[in-house]
């Protein structure tokens, strides 16, 4: 089980390593258009794993 503190720590680390705003600028405005190429581009840009990028997309980015 994960505590609320652990979840907050992981979210903070993800935001520090790959800011959601920066991820959004790289991958575009439509989450339906995000493919492997966009994920890999963001991964290389921020020097992080695709899991962190996917976390930011799933949990931090709000698309209207």
C-alpha positions in Angstrom: 0.0 0.0 0.0 1.1 3.5 -0.8 0.7 6.3 1.7 -0.5 9.7 0.7 2.9 11.0 1.5 4.6 8.6 -0.9 2.2 9.5 -3.6 2.9 13.2 -3.1 6.6 12.6 -3.1 6.4 10.7 -6.4 4.2 13.4 -7.9 6.7 16.1 -6.8 9.6 14.2 -8.3 7.8 13.7 -11.6 7.0 17.4 -11.8 10.6 18.3 -11.0 12.0 15.9 -13.6 9.4 16.5 -16.4 7.2 19.6 -15.7 3.7 19.0 -17.0 3.7 22.3 -18.8 6.8 21.4 -20.7 5.4 17.9 -21.5 2.2 19.5 -22.9 4.2 21.9 -25.1 6.2 19.0 -26.6 3.3 16.5 -27.2 0.6 18.9 -28.3 -2.9 19.7 -27.2 -4.8 16.5 -28.0 -4.1 13.5 -25.8 -5.7 11.2 -28.4 -2.9 12.1 -30.8 -0.1 11.1 -28.4 1.7 8.2 -29.8 5.0 6.4 -29.3 6.9 9.0 -31.2 5.7 11.8 -29.0 6.4 9.8 -25.8 9.9 9.0 -27.0 10.6 12.6 -27.9 9.5 13.8 -24.5 11.5 11.0 -22.9 14.7 12.1 -24.7 14.0 15.8 -24.1 13.7 15.4 -20.3 16.1 12.5 -20.0 13.5 10.4 -18.0 11.7 7.2 -18.6 8.5 7.0 -20.5 6.7 6.1 -17.3 7.3 9.5 -15.9 6.0 11.1 -19.1 3.0 8.9 -19.1 2.4 9.7 -15.4 2.4 13.4 -16.2 0.0 12.9 -19.1 -2.4 10.8 -17.0 -2.3 12.8 -13.8 -1.2 16.3 -14.4 -2.3 17.4 -17.8 -5.8 18.7 -18.2 -7.1 18.9 -21.8 -10.2 20.9 -22.6 
